[in-house]
Amino acid sequence: MVQSTTSTNTTSPVATGPAGRAMAQPMDGALLEGLQQHLTMERQASATYWAMAIWFGERELRGFCRYLKGEASNEQHHAGLVADYLVARGQTVLLEAVAPPRQHWQGAEEVFSAVFQMEAEVTSSLQQLYAMAERAGDVRTTVFLDPMVQGQIDSENEAAHLLGRIRFAQANPAAMLVIDGELSEGKHAPESLAL
């Protein structure tokens, strides 16, 4: 179990975290452990997206490959945000091993079903962290998580949209090339109905 520790130097009344960094508020141990696990989840998602990009690259679908490489980069960025937050809170960042990602799928629909499921799991993790932070009275963490939760809702929506388009294409090569071309042009978001 990961624990937030505090210590005070005899010459300074400022509390410090495990790495000796100044710390304004200690973190609840369960919340800290949850954030560490979420950081690993984001790194695992990055590796999974990279494997998916390779799969599409091997099948000459540049747009899908480019989109998924971008998602791998986004997930690595999210892991970095969590690491930055832990450092800012005076905590030590623990990097756990990431499992080798799956690399074989039957088709694009199976890949994007996995994408949607992965995004839903990340959303669930963030929601659990948010609830833990609220129970611990840790407003700093809820404020940190707010934009991440919104971004995750957007990611789920985008994954559902792309999965729907792939299902609609029914593995028709011409239709898949149209979607691939759209992804090459950065067109991957659902159309907004808001005026």
N, C-alpha and C positions, 0 to 999 in steps of 0.2 A: 504494500500500500504506500502511496506517495503521501507525504505529509508536508504541510507548510510549517516551517520552523521560524522562530524569531529569536534573535539574540540582541543584546544591547552591549555596546562597548562601554567600558568603565569611564572612558573619556568623553563619550558622546551619548546623549539620550535617544539617538535615532535607532529604531529597530532595523535589523537587516535580515535578509532572506538567507537561504542555504548557501548561496554563492557569495555572500557578503555585500550584496547590493542593498542600498537603502530601500525600505519598504514602508509605505504609509499604512497599509492594512493587511494583516495576515489573511491567507486564503483558507477556507474550509477544506479539509483533507480530501473529502469525497469529490468536491468540485474540482480541486486541483487534479486529482486522478482522472476525472472525466475529461478535463481539458487535454491532458496528456494522451488519453485514448483517442480523443477526437483528432488530435494532431496526427496520430498514426493512421487513422481512417482517411484523412485527407491525402497523406502520402501514398496509401494503398490505392486510393482512387486515381491518383496521378499515374501510378504504374499500370493500372488497368486501362486507363484511357490510352496510354502509350502503346500497350499491346494491341488494342483495338485499331489504333492508327496504323500500326504495322500490318495488321490483317488486311485493311482496306488498301494500303499501299501495294501489297503483294497482288492485289486484284485490279490494279490500274485505276482505282477510283480516287483520283487526286483530291476532289472536294471533300469526300468523307475523311480521307487521311488528314487533310489540312485542318478540318473542323476538330477532329479528335486530338490532334497534336495541340491545338489551342486549348482544349479542355484539360489535357494533361498539365499544361503550363498553369492554367487557372487553379487547378487543385493544389499544385505545388505552392502557388502564391497564397492560397488559403492556409496551408500548413505554416507558411512563413508568418502570416498574420497572427496565428495562434502562438507561435514561438516568440514573436516580438512582444505579444501581450504578456506571456509568462515572464519574460525577462523584465518587462516594465513593472511587473508586480513583484519583482525580487525573487522569482522562483528559478530553479534549475530546469532546463529543458532536457527531457529524457527522450532519446531517439531509440525506439524499439525496432526490431527487425520487421521488414515488410515481406510478406509472402510473395513468391513468384506469381504473377497474374496468369489467368487463363489466357490461352492464345489460339484456341480453335473454336469456331462457331459454324453452324450450318448455313447461315446466311445473315444478311443485313438486319432482318427483323429480329433474329435472336440476339444480335449485338445490341440493338437499340432497346430491346426489352430489358437487357442487362443494364444498359445505361439508365433507363428510367428507374429500375429497382435500386440501383446504386445511389442515385440522387435522392430517392425517397428515404433511404436509410441514413444518408447524411442529414437530411432535414429532421428526421426523428432524433438523431443524436443531438443536434443543435437545440431542439425543443426540450429535450431532457436536461441539457446543460442550463438552459434558461430557467427551467423550473427549479433546478438545484440552486442556482444563484439567487433566485427570489426567496427560497426557503432559508438560505444562509444570510439574507439581508445584504447581499453583495451587489450593490447598485453599479459599481464599476464594471462588473462582468456583464450585467444585463445591458448596459450602454454599449459595451464592446460587441455583444452578440446581436444587437438590433439590426445593423446593416447586413450582417452575415445571414440572418434568418430571412430577410427580404430577398437577398440575392439568391438564396437557396430556393425560395418559392418560385422565383423567376426561372431558375435552372430546371426545376421540375416541370414547369409549364413548357419550356422549350423542348425538353426531352420527350414529353407527351406529344407535342406537336410533330416532332420529327418521326417518332414511332408511328403516329397516325398516317403521315405521308408515305412512309415506307410500306405500311400495311395496305394503303390505298393503291400503291403501285403494283402490288401482288407479284413481286419479283420480275416484272416485265423489264427486260434490259433497257429499252428506250426510256421508260419512265424513270428507272434508276439513274440513267445518265442525265436526265433533266434535273433530278434532285442533286446529283453530284455537281452539276454545273452551278446550281444555285448556291450550294455550300462553298464552291470555289470563289464565288462572288461575295461571300459573307452573308448570304440571305438564309438565315436559319431560325429567325424569330417568328412566332405566330403573328398574324395581323391583329392590330389593336382595334377594338370596336368602339373605343372611347372617341368622342368627337372633340 
